[in-house]
């Protein structure tokens, strides 16, 4: 498919059930990328922790220190091999602190070039469903600013999981002219059931942007269960496609010209006073 077609963009969210073994996860991603190429997808989003759902903080840190260059090199080769723009969910990358790493989302062009990196800013330090989560104990936060990447089709706003609960981040993306916002997640079973779809649709409607969301979707090595329900949503909140559980591709075609017409008729963002 011609990547220079600016009015129609075919996207896919890669839903995964990542393990605590990078080689196994790599094979799973490779299978899904090959399917994406066969279906003429142009841009794919990988979920949070696509490279490793670690069973301990120590394993995450070791993965960041030992595997990050290998994974980044593989992503670049995969983007070229399958002629895809890849937004690589999140993976651990070394930070200024030895005992914490970035949760980094990298955008790779179909030519294999690293275009942009976003480091997760909002860290999940909560109790949910009787489980304690403290991401700040092992993740080093990124700078508190919206990160937007230029693509052949326009601007795309980047976010990871817990970021979804902070609408001001997405409004900054919209203010910079984004047509698409992505969220790579590993939402818990409890919080996903309550809020995942609601929040994604809200971000789409309030910013009149397409939303592409890729999640982890099953039971992992440490016993944690993730919600899944990867989906693609249009600028009016309509779910174009979704998948509840298990690995797979969630595919949709985005008509960018229709969105522009919708914004002219219903110019919400122009009416914003704050």
C-alpha positions in Angstrom: 0.0 0.0 0.0 1.2 3.5 -0.8 2.3 5.2 2.4 1.9 8.6 0.8 -1.9 8.3 0.5 -2.7 11.2 2.9 -6.5 10.8 3.1 -6.8 7.2 4.2 -4.7 5.5 6.8 -5.0 1.8 7.7 -3.9 1.2 11.2 -3.7 -1.8 13.6 -3.4 -2.2 17.3 -1.3 -5.3 18.2 -2.9 -7.0 21.2 -0.5 -9.3 23.2 -0.2 -11.5 26.2 3.5 -10.8 26.8 5.6 -13.2 28.9 8.7 -12.6 31.0 10.9 -13.9 28.1 11.9 -11.4 25.4 12.6 -14.1 22.7 9.1 -15.4 23.0 7.6 -12.0 22.9 9.7 -11.1 19.8 8.3 -14.2 18.0 4.7 -13.1 18.8 5.3 -9.6 17.5 6.9 -10.9 14.4 3.9 -13.1 13.6 1.6 -10.1 14.1 3.7 -7.7 12.0 3.8 -10.2 9.1 0.0 -10.4 9.3 -0.2 -6.6 9.3 1.9 -6.5 6.1 -0.3 -9.1 4.4 -3.3 -6.9 5.2 -1.6 -3.7 3.9 -1.5 -2.0 7.2 0.5 1.3 7.2 0.9 2.0 10.9 0.9 -0.3 13.9 0.9 0.2 17.7 2.4 -2.2 20.1 1.1 -2.4 23.7 2.9 -1.4 26.9 5.5 -3.9 28.0 5.4 -5.6 24.6 9.0 -6.8 25.0 8.7 -8.0 28.6 6.0 -8.4 31.3 8.5 -8.8 34.0 7.9 -10.8 37.2 10.1 -8.6 39.2 11.6 -5.0 39.3 15.1 -6.6 39.1 14.2 -8.4 35.8 12.8 -5.1 34.4 16.1 -3.3 35.2 18.2 -6.1 33.8 16.2 -6.1 30.6 16.7 -2.3 30.3 20.4 -2.6 30.7 21.1 -5.7 28.6 18.4 -5.8 25.9 17.5 -2.3 24.9 20.0 -1.9 22.0 19.1 -5.3 20.7 15.3 -4.6 20.8 15.7 -1.1 19.2 17.9 -2.6 16.4 15.3 -5.3 15.8 12.4 -2.8 15.6 14.2 -0.8 13.0 14.8 -3.8 10.8 11.2 -5.0 11.3 9.8 -1.6 10.2 11.9 -1.8 7.0 11.1 -5.5 6.4 7.4 -5.1 6.7 7.2 -1.6 5.3 5.4 -0.3 8.5 5.4 2.7 10.7 5.8 1.1 14.2 4.9 2.8 17.4 6.5 0.5 19.9 4.3 0.6 23.0 6.7 0.8 25.9 9.9 -0.9 26.8 12.4 -0.3 29.5 15.3 2.0 28.5 18.1 3.2 30.8 17.6 6.5 32.6 19.9 8.8 34.6 19.2 6.7 37.7 20.8 3.3 38.0 17.9 1.7 39.9 15.1 3.0 37.6 14.5 3.0 33.9 12.3 4.9 31.5 9.1 3.3 30.2 9.8 4.4 26.6 7.6 4.5 23.5 9.6 4.7 20.3 8.2 5.6 16.9 10.0 4.0 13.9 9.4 5.0 10.3 9.0 2.4 7.5 12.5 3.3 6.5 13.8 2.1 9.9 14.5 5.5 11.3 13.9 6.3 15.0 11.6 9.4 14.6 10.6 10.1 18.2 10.7 8.8 21.8 8.2 9.4 24.5 9.0 8.5 28.1 5.9 7.8 30.3 5.2 10.7 32.6 2.2 9.6 34.8 3.3 6.6 36.9 0.8 4.2 38.3 1.1 4.4 42.1 -2.2 3.1 43.3 -4.1 0.2 44.9 -6.5 -1.5 42.6 -8.5 -4.6 43.3 -6.5 -5.3 46.4 -3.2 -5.2 44.5 -0.5 -2.5 45.2 1.2 -0.9 42.2 4.1 1.5 42.6 5.7 2.2 39.2 7.7 5.1 40.6 9.8 2.5 42.4 11.3 1.3 39.2 10.3 3.8 36.4 12.0 7.2 36.0 9.4 9.7 34.7 9.7 11.6 31.5 9.5 15.3 31.2 5.9 16.6 31.8 5.0 17.7 28.3 2.9 16.4 25.4 5.0 14.5 22.8 3.8 14.7 19.2 5.3 13.0 16.2 5.1 14.0 12.5 4.1 11.2 10.1 3.2 11.2 6.4 -0.5 11.5 7.4 -0.1 14.3 10.0 0.6 14.6 13.7 0.2 11.7 16.2 0.1 12.2 20.0 1.9 9.6 22.2 0.7 8.2 25.5 1.1 5.2 27.7 -1.5 3.5 29.9 -2.1 5.6 33.1 -1.6 8.8 31.0 -5.2 8.1 29.8 -6.6 9.5 33.0 -5.1 13.0 32.4 -7.2 14.9 29.8 -5.0 17.9 29.9 -2.2 15.9 28.2 -4.5 15.1 25.3 -5.8 18.6 25.0 -2.2 19.7 24.5 -1.8 17.2 21.7 -5.0 18.5 20.1 -3.7 22.0 20.4 -0.6 21.0 18.4 -2.8 19.7 15.6 -3.0 15.9 16.1 -5.4 13.9 14.1 -4.6 10.6 15.9 -3.8 9.9 19.6 -2.3 6.5 20.6 -2.3 4.8 24.0 -0.2 1.6 24.6 -1.5 0.0 27.8 -1.4 -2.9 30.2 -4.5 -1.9 32.1 -5.4 -4.1 35.1 -8.5 -6.3 34.9 -10.2 -4.3 37.6 -9.5 -0.8 36.2 -9.9 -1.8 32.6 -13.4 -3.2 33.2 -14.5 0.1 34.9 -12.8 2.8 32.9 -10.8 1.8 29.8 -13.5 2.2 27.1 -15.0 5.2 28.8 -11.7 7.1 29.0 -10.7 6.2 25.4 -14.0 7.4 24.0 -13.9 10.6 26.1 -10.4 11.4 24.8 -11.6 10.9 21.2 -14.8 13.0 21.5 -13.4 15.9 23.5 -10.5 16.3 21.1 -12.2 15.2 17.9 -9.3 12.9 17.2 -9.0 9.2 16.2 -7.8 7.1 19.0 -5.7 3.9 18.6 -5.3 1.8 21.8 -3.3 -1.4 22.1 -3.4 -3.4 25.3 -2.0 -6.5 27.0 -4.9 -9.0 27.3 -4.5 -12.0 29.5 -2.7 -13.7 32.4 1.0 -13.1 32.7 4.0 -14.9 34.4 3.6 -13.1 37.7 -0.1 -14.0 37.9 -1.3 -10.5 36.9 -4.3 -10.3 34.6 -4.6 -7.5 32.1 -7.8 -6.2 30.6 -7.1 -6.1 26.9 -10.0 -4.7 24.7 -7.6 -3.1 22.2 -9.6 -0.8 19.9 -9.8 1.9 17.3 -12.2 4.8 17.9 -13.2 7.6 15.5 -13.3 11.4 16.3 -17.0 11.1 17.2 -16.5 8.3 19.8 -17.6 5.4 17.5 -15.7 2.2 18.1 -14.4 1.1 14.6 -13.0 -2.3 15.8 -12.0 -4.0 19.0 -10.9 -7.3 20.5 -11.6 -8.4 24.0 -8.9 -10.9 24.9 -5.9 -12.8 23.5 -3.4 -11.9 20.9 -4.3 -10.4 17.5 -4.6 -7.4 15.2 -7.3 -4.8 15.7 -7.6 -3.2 12.3 -9.4 -0.1 11.0 -9.2 2.4 8.1 -9.2 6.1 9.1 -10.8 8.5 6.7 -8.9 11.7 7.5 -10.9 13.9 5.0 -14.2 13.1 6.7 -12.8 14.1 10.1 -11.8 17.5 8.7 -15.3 18.0 7.4 -16.7 17.0 10.8 -14.5 19.6 12.5 -15.8 22.3 10.2 -19.4 21.5 11.0 -18.8 21.0 14.8 -15.8 23.3 15.7 -15.5 22.4 19.4 -11.8 23.1 19.7 -12.2 26.6 18.2 -14.8 27.3 20.9 -12.5 26.4 23.8 -12.0 29.4 26.2 -9.4 28.0 28.6 
